Amino acid sequence: MKCLTEYLKFHTPSHRAYVNITPQVEQILGKSGVKEGMVLVSAMHITAGVYVNDNESGLIEDIDQWLEKLAPFRKDYKHHDTAKTTGIRT
């Protein structure tokens, strides 16, 4: 059985960003030599997520507005302080 593990890192300029990773996943899949099977894409950070949908600007705008209503960005959230006490770089 063939398998390959790759880690992708993204640094975004804003508190919320949508990054289309399809080209990177396709490149890694091609490099793996796997012709049939599954690809696992997992966000390795608690404040990141992966979703599968059309890369359509109207849909992304709707999702962005919904997320802002659900969890509005605020600088005073306590989880921002966690990195200061644990030594984690944000």
Backbone as CSV, one residue per row, in Angstrom:
resi,resn,N_x,N_y,N_z,CA_x,CA_y,CA_z,C_x,C_y,C_z
1,MET,0.849,-1.175,0.000,0.000,0.000,0.000,0.893,1.236,0.000
2,LYS,0.587,2.163,-0.891,1.331,3.425,-0.946,0.664,4.441,-0.031
3,CYS,1.489,5.247,0.595,0.955,6.350,1.383,2.015,7.453,1.440
4,LEU,1.554,8.657,1.707,2.432,9.819,1.781,1.813,10.815,2.754
5,THR,2.639,11.393,3.597,2.174,12.437,4.513,2.884,13.734,4.168
6,GLU,2.136,14.783,4.037,2.677,16.124,3.771,2.005,17.101,4.729
7,TYR,2.727,18.137,5.107,2.175,19.193,5.960,2.260,20.509,5.197
8,LEU,1.147,21.201,5.119,1.097,22.513,4.480,0.929,23.560,5.568
9,LYS,1.623,24.670,5.444,1.485,25.769,6.400,1.030,27.006,5.653
10,PHE,0.118,27.725,6.260,-0.410,28.947,5.667,-0.364,30.066,6.690
11,HIS,0.114,31.199,6.288,0.110,32.404,7.115,-0.738,33.419,6.372
12,THR,-1.843,33.798,6.971,-2.771,34.713,6.308,-2.673,36.098,6.933
13,PRO,-2.913,37.129,6.133,-2.756,38.496,6.621,-3.923,39.004,7.473
14,SER,-5.014,38.257,7.519,-6.187,38.731,8.261,-6.653,37.657,9.239
15,HIS,-7.552,38.046,10.130,-8.029,37.114,11.159,-8.877,35.991,10.570
16,ARG,-9.413,36.188,9.392,-10.166,35.133,8.714,-9.791,35.162,7.246
17,ALA,-9.487,34.011,6.709,-9.129,33.919,5.294,-9.582,32.570,4.755
18,TYR,-9.831,32.530,3.473,-10.228,31.308,2.798,-9.144,30.993,1.782
19,VAL,-8.502,29.845,1.941,-7.377,29.466,1.095,-7.776,28.227,0.304
20,ASN,-7.795,28.355,-1.007,-8.097,27.210,-1.864,-6.834,26.349,-1.959
21,ILE,-6.872,25.163,-1.356,-5.691,24.305,-1.327,-5.762,23.181,-2.360
22,THR,-6.741,23.229,-3.250,-6.894,22.174,-4.262,-5.623,21.959,-5.073
23,PRO,-4.966,23.021,-5.577,-3.741,22.782,-6.357,-2.642,22.071,-5.567
24,GLN,-2.466,22.440,-4.299,-1.445,21.791,-3.473,-1.785,20.318,-3.225
25,VAL,-3.068,20.031,-2.970,-3.488,18.649,-2.729,-3.303,17.820,-4.005
26,GLU,-3.649,18.393,-5.151,-3.465,17.685,-6.422,-1.987,17.393,-6.677
27,GLN,-1.113,18.349,-6.373,0.323,18.152,-6.580,0.858,17.046,-5.668
28,ILE,0.456,17.062,-4.420,0.884,16.037,-3.467,0.362,14.666,-3.898
29,LEU,-0.879,14.610,-4.333,-1.455,13.349,-4.802,-0.661,12.813,-5.990
30,GLY,-0.308,13.691,-6.940,0.493,13.271,-8.084,1.848,12.743,-7.654
31,LYS,2.467,13.402,-6.691,3.776,12.988,-6.179,3.702,11.636,-5.467
32,SER,2.567,11.331,-4.863,2.430,10.108,-4.073,2.443,8.846,-4.920
33,GLY,2.010,8.948,-6.162,1.892,7.766,-7.000,0.636,6.959,-6.752
34,VAL,-0.198,7.383,-5.824,-1.442,6.687,-5.525,-2.433,6.943,-6.661
35,LYS,-2.986,5.884,-7.205,-3.943,5.996,-8.310,-5.381,5.798,-7.850
36,GLU,-5.544,5.123,-6.734,-6.879,4.833,-6.239,-6.823,4.814,-4.719
37,GLY,-7.780,5.452,-4.077,-7.792,5.462,-2.622,-8.440,6.707,-2.076
38,MET,-7.928,7.179,-0.961,-8.511,8.329,-0.282,-7.436,9.347,0.052
39,VAL,-7.869,10.597,0.163,-7.002,11.678,0.617,-7.619,12.233,1.896
40,LEU,-6.824,12.339,2.931,-7.279,12.945,4.183,-6.663,14.333,4.281
41,VAL,-7.505,15.332,4.408,-7.053,16.705,4.627,-7.604,17.116,5.977
42,SER,-6.718,17.496,6.882,-7.122,17.804,8.246,-6.458,19.091,8.707
43,ALA,-7.234,19.962,9.320,-6.680,21.183,9.908,-6.054,20.822,11.246
44,MET,-4.801,21.160,11.421,-4.065,20.763,12.623,-4.028,21.874,13.671
45,HIS,-4.927,22.817,13.577,-4.960,23.919,14.535,-6.405,24.122,14.972
46,ILE,-6.598,24.451,16.223,-7.957,24.558,16.755,-8.756,25.711,16.156
47,THR,-8.081,26.698,15.595,-8.818,27.825,15.023,-8.818,27.783,13.502
48,ALA,-8.534,26.622,12.938,-8.571,26.444,11.488,-9.608,25.388,11.151
49,GLY,-10.030,25.379,9.927,-10.997,24.379,9.497,-10.841,24.095,8.019
50,VAL,-11.367,22.968,7.607,-11.364,22.573,6.208,-12.818,22.369,5.802
51,TYR,-13.196,22.928,4.673,-14.528,22.650,4.158,-14.426,22.394,2.663
52,VAL,-15.357,21.625,2.164,-15.391,21.280,0.743,-16.632,21.924,0.151
53,ASN,-16.413,22.766,-0.850,-17.519,23.439,-1.506,-17.009,24.069,-2.780
54,ASP,-17.891,24.683,-3.520,-17.494,25.376,-4.740,-16.682,26.619,-4.382
55,ASN,-15.689,26.910,-5.194,-14.887,28.121,-5.013,-15.598,29.261,-5.748
56,GLU,-16.721,29.674,-5.198,-17.572,30.681,-5.835,-17.638,31.892,-4.914
57,SER,-17.332,33.061,-5.452,-17.181,34.258,-4.611,-18.438,34.593,-3.810
58,GLY,-19.613,34.434,-4.392,-20.846,34.725,-3.665,-21.043,33.792,-2.485
59,LEU,-20.736,32.528,-2.666,-20.864,31.556,-1.587,-19.874,31.871,-0.468
60,ILE,-18.647,32.177,-0.828,-17.632,32.504,0.180,-18.027,33.770,0.942
61,GLU,-18.576,34.741,0.254,-19.034,35.963,0.929,-20.168,35.649,1.900
62,ASP,-21.107,34.793,1.488,-22.209,34.395,2.382,-21.667,33.671,3.617
63,ILE,-20.728,32.752,3.413,-20.136,32.022,4.541,-19.414,32.990,5.473
64,ASP,-18.687,33.944,4.900,-17.949,34.914,5.702,-18.899,35.755,6.558
65,GLN,-19.996,36.205,5.978,-20.972,36.995,6.736,-21.611,36.150,7.841
66,TRP,-21.914,34.899,7.545,-22.509,34.006,8.536,-21.536,33.777,9.698
67,LEU,-20.255,33.543,9.381,-19.266,33.327,10.434,-19.076,34.571,11.300
68,GLU,-19.100,35.738,10.686,-18.938,36.975,11.456,-20.104,37.164,12.423
69,LYS,-21.303,36.768,12.028,-22.459,36.845,12.930,-22.347,35.784,14.035
70,LEU,-21.916,34.591,13.666,-21.810,33.488,14.611,-20.723,33.736,15.648
71,ALA,-19.558,34.188,15.188,-18.415,34.409,16.081,-17.691,35.676,15.647
72,PRO,-18.226,36.839,16.014,-17.602,38.092,15.583,-16.174,38.227,16.112
73,PHE,-15.322,38.787,15.291,-13.936,38.979,15.694,-13.858,40.035,16.785
74,ARG,-13.182,39.687,17.876,-12.964,40.630,18.976,-11.557,40.417,19.502
75,LYS,-10.835,41.497,19.679,-9.465,41.400,20.183,-9.408,40.991,21.648
76,ASP,-10.521,41.120,22.379,-10.499,40.814,23.808,-10.851,39.361,24.132
77,TYR,-10.931,38.492,23.126,-11.179,37.079,23.413,-10.038,36.525,24.252
78,LYS,-10.374,35.733,25.244,-9.378,35.191,26.166,-8.389,34.242,25.490
79,HIS,-8.814,33.565,24.409,-7.880,32.625,23.787,-6.690,33.333,23.136
80,HIS,-6.799,34.633,22.899,-5.653,35.383,22.382,-4.540,35.462,23.435
81,ASP,-4.896,35.412,24.711,-3.921,35.480,25.786,-3.165,34.167,25.981
82,THR,-3.717,33.066,25.509,-3.123,31.739,25.716,-1.713,31.669,25.173
83,ALA,-1.488,32.194,23.988,-0.157,32.118,23.377,0.879,32.861,24.212
84,LYS,0.472,33.913,24.879,1.402,34.696,25.692,1.920,33.879,26.881
85,THR,1.064,33.045,27.441,1.443,32.295,28.633,2.066,30.936,28.310
86,THR,1.824,30.418,27.101,2.351,29.100,26.751,3.599,29.172,25.895
87,GLY,3.943,30.364,25.419,5.104,30.502,24.564,4.834,30.184,23.116
88,ILE,3.579,29.932,22.775,3.217,29.637,21.386,3.222,30.937,20.595
89,ARG,3.847,30.894,19.432,3.894,32.078,18.574,2.616,32.197,17.775
90,THR,1.995,33.355,17.763,0.784,33.553,16.982,1.066,34.356,15.750
